[in-house]
Amino acid sequence: MNSLKERLISIRDNEWVIPNDIDRYPFALELLENIGTTDSELRDDLILNVLWLMITEKMLTKEQVRDLLEICLSDKHLFNKLGEIENDAVFNRTFTVLIIRAIIYYHITNGEDLLSKEEVINLNDTLIRYARLEKDLRGYVDKKGWAHAMGHSGDALRSMAFCNEIGHDDLMKIVEVVKEKICISDYVYINGEAERLVSTIIIVLSRDILEEQELIRWVNSFENTNPPKDYPEKHYYEENVKNFLRSLYFRIKFNNSSSIIIEEIEKTLNRMNEDYNKIA
C-alpha cells in the first residue's frame, strides 16, 4: 500500500479529486491522526488541504463532521501537551485549530445547523481557553515549517466572530483574549501574528454589536496593562503592543470604520511612544 504522502500527492496531482474507491470517513480519520507530523509538506500542503476540502465540500455527513470536531477538541489533539514549549506537539495543536476552523466554516455556510447555539458558544470558549493556555508561540520552525499558534488561533476566532450565535459577551471574550496574547513579554511576534489577530478584531467590529465606549476602553487597556520594567522583556512587550495597534489603526482606516477608535489608538500610541516622539 502506498504511503499516506504518496496517496495525497496523487490526489493533489489529480486536481484534488479524491478517488471514489476511498472510504471518506476512515480516510478523514487517518488524515486527522497525522495532522501533527513534522513533515511540513505532508502537514501543511497535503493533509490540511485535503481534510479542509472534505469538510467544506460536504464529502462527510453532518454526524461525521461532528465526530471529527469532538476528536479535535480532545486531549489527543487540541489539548495535547498544551502548556509545554519547544516540542513537536505544537504542530498537532495548531493544525487542529485550522481543522476546527474548517468545521466552523461548514457550519456558517450550511445554514448554521451543524451546531446548536450552545455548542457554538462552548466552542468559542474552548478556542479561547486553548489560545490563553498555549505557550509555544513559535511562528516558523526551521526544517519543520509553520507552527503559528497565534496566527491559526486568530483565523479560528475570526471565523467564530462570523457566527450569528456569538453575541456581545462572546465577542468581548474574543477581543480580551486577543489583547492578552498580544500583551506578552517572553516572545516577539515576527511572523504576521499581529495582522492575523487584527483581522479577528475587524470582524468583531463589523458585527456592530460592541459599544464604541467598550472598544475605547479596550484600546486604552493596552496602555494600562502593567508592562515589565526590565529588559529585554519590556522591549518585547512594547514591540508586540505597538505593532498590533499600528496594524489595527491602518486596517480600521482602510475599512473606513470608526474614526473615534482610530483617534483613540493614535492617542494611546503617542503616549506609549512619548520618549521617541521627543527626539528631533
C-alpha positions as CSV (number, residue, x, y, z in Angstrom):
1,M,0.0,0.0,0.0
2,N,1.2,3.5,-0.9
3,S,2.2,5.7,2.0
4,L,-0.2,8.5,3.1
5,K,2.0,11.1,1.5
6,E,2.2,9.3,-1.8
7,R,-1.6,8.9,-1.9
8,L,-2.1,12.6,-1.1
9,I,0.4,13.7,-3.7
10,S,-1.6,11.6,-6.2
11,I,-4.8,13.4,-5.2
12,R,-3.1,16.8,-5.5
13,D,-1.7,15.9,-8.9
14,N,-5.2,14.9,-10.0
15,E,-6.5,18.4,-9.2
16,W,-7.5,17.4,-5.7
17,V,-10.0,14.8,-6.8
18,I,-10.4,12.0,-4.2
19,P,-10.8,8.6,-5.9
20,N,-14.2,7.0,-5.5
21,D,-12.7,3.9,-4.0
22,I,-11.5,5.7,-0.9
23,D,-13.9,5.4,2.0
24,R,-14.3,9.0,3.0
25,Y,-14.7,9.0,6.8
26,P,-11.9,6.5,7.6
27,F,-9.7,8.5,5.3
28,A,-10.6,11.7,7.2
29,L,-9.7,10.0,10.5
30,E,-6.4,8.9,9.1
31,L,-5.6,12.4,8.0
32,L,-6.5,13.9,11.4
33,E,-4.4,11.2,13.1
34,N,-1.4,12.5,11.1
35,I,-2.1,16.2,11.3
36,G,0.8,16.8,13.7
37,T,3.5,15.4,11.5
38,T,6.7,17.3,11.4
39,D,6.9,16.9,7.6
40,S,5.7,20.3,6.6
41,E,4.7,19.4,3.1
42,L,2.6,16.5,4.3
43,R,1.1,18.5,7.1
44,D,0.5,21.9,5.5
45,D,0.3,21.3,1.8
46,L,-1.4,17.9,1.7
47,I,-3.2,16.8,4.9
48,L,-4.6,20.2,5.7
49,N,-5.8,20.9,2.1
50,V,-7.4,17.5,1.6
51,L,-9.1,17.4,5.0
52,W,-10.3,21.0,4.5
53,L,-11.7,20.1,1.1
54,M,-13.5,17.0,2.5
55,I,-15.1,19.1,5.3
56,T,-16.1,22.2,3.4
57,E,-17.2,20.4,0.2
58,K,-19.6,18.2,2.2
59,M,-17.9,14.9,1.4
60,L,-18.7,13.8,5.0
61,T,-22.1,13.6,6.7
62,K,-23.0,16.1,9.4
63,E,-22.6,13.4,12.1
64,Q,-19.2,12.6,10.8
65,V,-18.2,16.2,10.9
66,R,-19.5,16.5,14.4
67,D,-17.5,13.4,15.4
68,L,-14.4,14.9,13.8
69,L,-14.9,18.1,15.9
70,E,-15.2,16.0,19.1
71,I,-11.9,14.3,18.3
72,C,-10.3,17.7,17.5
73,L,-11.3,19.1,20.9
74,S,-9.8,16.1,22.8
75,D,-6.6,15.7,24.7
76,K,-5.4,13.8,21.7
77,H,-5.3,16.9,19.5
78,L,-6.1,20.5,20.6
79,F,-5.1,20.0,24.2
80,N,-2.3,17.5,23.6
81,K,0.7,18.6,25.8
82,L,-0.8,22.1,26.0
83,G,1.4,24.4,28.1
84,E,4.6,22.7,27.0
85,I,7.1,24.6,24.8
86,E,9.7,23.8,22.2
87,N,8.4,20.3,21.3
88,D,6.7,18.9,18.2
89,A,3.3,18.5,19.8
90,V,2.7,22.1,18.9
91,F,2.1,21.1,15.2
92,N,-0.7,18.8,16.3
93,R,-2.4,21.5,18.3
94,T,-2.0,24.4,15.8
95,F,-3.1,22.5,12.7
96,T,-6.0,21.0,14.6
97,V,-7.1,24.6,15.2
98,L,-7.3,25.0,11.4
99,I,-9.4,21.9,11.1
100,I,-11.7,23.3,13.7
101,R,-11.9,26.5,11.6
102,A,-12.9,24.4,8.6
103,I,-15.8,22.9,10.7
104,I,-16.9,26.4,11.7
105,Y,-16.8,27.4,8.0
106,Y,-19.0,24.3,7.3
107,H,-21.4,25.4,10.0
108,I,-21.6,29.0,8.7
109,T,-22.1,28.2,5.0
110,N,-24.6,25.4,5.5
111,G,-27.4,27.3,7.3
112,E,-25.8,27.2,10.7
113,D,-27.5,23.9,11.5
114,L,-24.4,21.8,12.3
115,L,-24.1,23.0,15.8
116,S,-26.6,24.3,18.3
117,K,-26.3,27.8,19.7
118,E,-25.0,26.4,23.0
119,E,-22.4,24.3,21.1
120,V,-21.2,27.3,19.1
121,I,-20.7,29.3,22.3
122,N,-19.0,26.4,24.0
123,L,-16.7,26.0,21.0
124,N,-15.8,29.7,21.2
125,D,-15.0,29.3,24.9
126,T,-12.9,26.2,24.1
127,L,-10.8,28.0,21.5
128,I,-10.3,31.0,23.8
129,R,-9.2,28.6,26.5
130,Y,-6.8,27.0,24.2
131,A,-5.3,30.3,23.0
132,R,-5.0,31.5,26.6
133,L,-3.1,28.4,27.6
134,E,-0.9,27.9,24.5
135,K,2.7,28.8,25.5
136,D,4.6,27.6,22.4
137,L,4.3,30.8,20.2
138,R,6.9,30.0,17.6
139,G,5.9,31.0,14.1
140,Y,8.0,29.3,11.5
141,V,10.2,26.4,12.8
142,D,13.4,25.6,10.9
143,K,13.1,22.4,8.9
144,K,9.6,21.7,10.3
145,G,7.6,24.6,8.9
146,W,4.8,26.5,10.4
147,A,3.6,26.1,14.0
148,H,2.0,29.6,14.2
149,A,-0.3,29.1,17.2
150,M,-1.5,32.7,17.4
151,G,-1.8,33.1,13.6
152,H,-4.0,30.0,13.5
153,S,-5.9,31.0,16.6
154,G,-6.6,34.4,15.0
155,D,-8.0,32.6,12.0
156,A,-10.3,30.4,14.0
157,L,-11.5,33.1,16.3
158,R,-12.2,35.3,13.2
159,S,-14.5,32.5,11.9
160,M,-16.2,32.3,15.3
161,A,-16.9,36.0,15.2
162,F,-18.8,35.5,12.0
163,C,-21.3,33.1,13.7
164,N,-24.7,34.7,14.4
165,E,-24.8,32.7,17.7
166,I,-21.9,34.7,19.0
167,G,-23.2,37.7,20.8
168,H,-22.0,40.6,22.9
169,D,-20.4,38.7,25.8
170,D,-18.7,36.2,23.5
171,L,-17.3,38.9,21.2
172,M,-15.9,40.6,24.3
173,K,-14.2,37.4,25.3
174,I,-12.6,37.3,21.8
175,V,-11.2,40.8,22.0
176,E,-10.0,40.3,25.5
177,V,-8.0,37.1,24.7
178,V,-6.5,38.9,21.7
179,K,-5.3,41.6,24.0
180,E,-4.0,39.1,26.4
181,K,-2.0,37.2,23.7
182,I,-0.6,40.5,22.4
183,C,0.5,41.8,25.8
184,I,3.2,39.2,26.3
185,S,6.8,39.8,27.2
186,D,8.5,36.5,26.7
187,Y,8.3,36.4,22.9
188,V,8.2,38.9,20.0
189,Y,5.8,38.0,17.2
190,I,7.6,38.1,13.9
191,N,5.5,36.0,11.5
192,G,2.4,38.1,10.9
193,E,0.6,37.1,14.0
194,A,-0.4,40.7,14.7
195,E,-2.1,41.0,11.3
196,R,-4.0,37.8,11.7
197,L,-5.3,38.9,15.1
198,V,-6.2,42.3,13.8
199,S,-8.3,40.5,11.1
200,T,-10.2,38.9,14.0
201,I,-10.9,42.3,15.6
202,I,-12.0,43.7,12.2
203,I,-14.7,41.0,12.0
204,V,-15.8,41.7,15.6
205,L,-16.1,45.4,14.7
206,S,-18.1,44.5,11.6
207,R,-20.7,42.8,13.7
208,D,-21.6,46.2,15.1
209,I,-22.6,44.8,18.5
210,L,-19.9,46.1,20.8
211,E,-20.4,49.7,22.1
212,E,-17.9,52.3,21.0
213,Q,-17.1,53.1,24.6
214,E,-16.3,49.5,25.3
215,L,-13.9,49.4,22.4
216,I,-12.3,52.7,23.5
217,R,-11.7,51.2,27.0
218,W,-10.3,48.1,25.3
219,V,-7.8,50.2,23.3
220,N,-6.8,52.1,26.4
221,S,-6.3,48.9,28.3
222,F,-3.2,48.1,26.2
223,E,-1.5,51.0,27.8
224,N,-2.8,50.3,31.2
225,T,-1.7,46.7,31.4
226,N,1.2,46.5,33.8
227,P,4.3,46.1,31.5
228,P,7.5,44.6,32.7
229,K,10.1,47.0,33.9
230,D,13.3,45.1,32.9
231,Y,14.9,44.5,29.6
232,P,14.6,42.6,27.3
233,E,11.0,41.8,28.5
234,K,9.9,45.5,28.5
235,H,11.1,45.8,24.9
236,Y,9.4,42.6,23.8
237,Y,6.1,43.8,25.3
238,E,6.3,47.2,23.7
239,E,7.1,45.8,20.3
240,N,4.1,43.4,20.4
241,V,1.7,46.0,21.6
242,K,2.8,48.9,19.3
243,N,2.9,46.6,16.2
244,F,-0.6,45.3,16.9
245,L,-2.1,48.8,17.5
246,R,-0.4,50.2,14.4
247,S,-1.7,47.4,12.3
248,L,-5.2,47.8,13.8
249,Y,-5.0,51.6,13.2
250,F,-4.3,51.2,9.5
251,R,-6.8,48.3,9.0
252,I,-9.6,50.3,10.5
253,K,-8.7,53.3,8.4
254,F,-8.5,51.2,5.3
255,N,-12.0,49.8,6.1
256,N,-13.4,53.3,6.8
257,S,-14.5,52.1,10.2
258,S,-14.9,54.1,13.4
259,S,-12.9,57.4,13.4
260,I,-13.2,57.6,17.2
261,I,-11.4,54.3,17.7
262,I,-8.7,55.4,15.2
263,E,-8.2,58.6,17.2
264,E,-8.0,56.6,20.5
265,I,-5.4,54.2,19.0
266,E,-3.4,57.2,17.9
267,K,-3.6,58.8,21.4
268,T,-2.6,55.5,23.0
269,L,0.4,55.0,20.6
270,N,1.6,58.6,21.1
271,R,1.6,58.2,24.9
272,M,3.4,54.9,24.6
273,N,5.9,56.4,22.2
274,E,6.4,59.6,24.2
275,D,10.1,59.3,24.7
276,Y,10.8,58.7,21.0
277,N,8.5,61.5,20.0
278,K,10.7,63.9,21.8
279,I,13.7,63.0,19.7
280,A,14.2,65.7,17.0
